[in-house]
Amino acid sequence: MNNIIWLLTMIPNSILFTGIGIYAWKRKEPMWFWMGKSVSKEEITDVKAYNRANGIMWLLFSLIFWIFTIIGIFDINWAAEIIARVMFVSITLLVISYICIYKKYKA
């Protein structure tokens, strides 16, 4: 039963972040990072490269979820404990990565 709950939790999250990555990569307008903070075309020098970098960032973030989804099938306790710790670091790195991407492509 725990594995079913694990999969029902992890797979949608993995799909969500993968979807954000694909959406960001294919988007024509600049991708935003956080709620309420839009990015205009005038702010970005190369929208396509900026969105591609955002897409890669989100896809790498989703990869963590996919890896721990699979690990959790075999050892749910270990996977849950480690992902909780990894997420703290990953979210911090996600914010830092976005700041670097934004600064690189800022007009």
C-alpha positions as CSV (number, residue, x, y, z in Angstrom):
1,M,0.0,0.0,0.0
2,N,2.9,2.4,0.8
3,N,4.3,1.9,-2.7
4,I,1.0,2.8,-4.3
5,I,0.8,6.0,-2.2
6,W,4.4,6.7,-3.0
7,L,3.8,6.3,-6.8
8,L,0.5,8.4,-6.6
9,T,2.5,11.2,-5.0
10,M,5.8,11.0,-6.9
11,I,4.7,10.4,-10.5
12,P,2.4,13.4,-10.7
13,N,5.1,15.6,-9.2
14,S,7.7,14.2,-11.6
15,I,5.3,14.8,-14.6
16,L,4.6,18.3,-13.4
17,F,8.2,19.4,-13.3
18,T,9.0,17.6,-16.5
19,G,6.0,19.4,-18.1
20,I,7.2,22.8,-16.8
21,G,10.6,22.1,-18.4
22,I,9.1,21.2,-21.7
23,Y,6.7,24.1,-21.6
24,A,9.6,26.5,-20.8
25,W,11.8,25.1,-23.5
26,K,9.1,25.5,-26.2
27,R,7.6,28.8,-25.0
28,K,7.9,31.8,-27.4
29,E,7.5,34.5,-24.7
30,P,10.1,34.6,-21.8
31,M,9.4,32.0,-19.1
32,W,8.8,33.3,-15.6
33,F,10.2,31.6,-12.5
34,W,8.0,32.5,-9.6
35,M,4.3,33.3,-9.2
36,G,3.4,36.9,-10.0
37,K,6.8,37.7,-11.5
38,S,6.5,38.0,-15.3
39,V,9.4,38.6,-17.6
40,S,9.0,40.8,-20.6
41,K,10.7,40.3,-24.0
42,E,12.4,43.6,-23.5
43,E,14.2,42.3,-20.4
44,I,15.8,39.4,-22.2
45,T,18.4,39.5,-25.0
46,D,17.8,36.0,-26.4
47,V,14.4,34.6,-25.5
48,K,14.9,31.3,-27.2
49,A,18.2,30.6,-25.3
50,Y,16.8,31.9,-22.1
51,N,13.8,29.6,-22.3
52,R,16.0,26.7,-23.3
53,A,18.1,27.3,-20.2
54,N,15.0,27.5,-18.1
55,G,13.7,24.3,-19.6
56,I,16.9,22.4,-18.9
57,M,16.9,23.7,-15.3
58,W,13.4,22.4,-14.7
59,L,14.1,19.1,-16.5
60,L,17.1,18.5,-14.3
61,F,15.0,19.3,-11.3
62,S,12.3,16.8,-12.4
63,L,15.0,14.2,-12.9
64,I,15.5,14.1,-9.1
65,F,11.9,13.2,-8.7
66,W,12.0,10.5,-11.3
67,I,15.1,9.0,-9.7
68,F,13.6,8.9,-6.3
69,T,10.3,7.6,-7.7
70,I,12.1,4.5,-8.9
71,I,14.3,4.2,-5.8
72,G,11.1,4.4,-3.6
73,I,9.7,1.3,-5.3
74,F,12.6,-0.7,-3.8
75,D,13.1,1.2,-0.5
76,I,10.5,3.7,0.2
77,N,11.8,4.7,3.7
78,W,15.3,5.5,2.4
79,A,13.9,7.3,-0.7
80,A,11.5,9.4,1.4
81,E,14.2,10.4,3.9
82,I,16.8,11.3,1.3
83,I,14.5,13.2,-1.0
84,A,13.4,15.4,1.9
85,R,17.0,16.3,2.4
86,V,17.8,16.6,-1.3
87,M,14.8,18.9,-1.9
88,F,16.2,21.5,0.6
89,V,19.4,21.7,-1.4
90,S,17.7,21.3,-4.8
91,I,15.3,24.2,-4.3
92,T,18.1,26.5,-3.2
93,L,20.1,25.5,-6.3
94,L,17.0,26.0,-8.5
95,V,16.7,29.6,-7.3
96,I,20.4,30.2,-7.7
97,S,20.3,28.7,-11.2
98,Y,17.4,30.8,-12.3
99,I,19.1,34.0,-11.0
100,C,22.2,33.1,-13.0
101,I,20.1,32.4,-16.1
102,Y,18.2,35.7,-15.7
103,K,21.4,37.7,-15.3
104,K,23.1,36.0,-18.3
105,Y,20.2,36.9,-20.6
106,K,19.1,40.1,-19.1
107,A,19.1,43.0,-21.5
